[in-house]
Amino acid sequence: MEGAKSYRGGAANTAAMAEAGSLIAKKTLEIGEGVFIPSALELMTLYSDKQAGEISGLNDLWYWSSSQCSAYYAFLVHFTDGWTNNLGKSLDFQVRPVRKIPILH
């Protein structure tokens, strides 16, 4: 999908995916304002936060990112060991929509 190639911009990737007709991206955006599918870098940050005990609720599964590497492949992260790979988009894995919340001091 054109425009969903950012390694750090999950919100922009998700919008591009929805515009190109992705059902999962459209459903993600319907959840609410600011909700998106994390990019590859954002997903790795979530994995790191999970390993550090800073967040919970993410199972030890594969999760798709919104970062694609071609028309047929996208990046995903395994939440057991942080292994990252690119696999065919036709495969079934988990998607974890997120929302960024600004932290004000």
Secondary structure, DSSP 4 states (H G I P E B T S, - for coil): -TT---SS-HHHHHHHHHHTT-HHHHHHHHH-TTEE---HHHHHHHHHHHHTTS-----SSEEEEEEESSSSEEEEEETTT--EEEEETTS--B---EE------
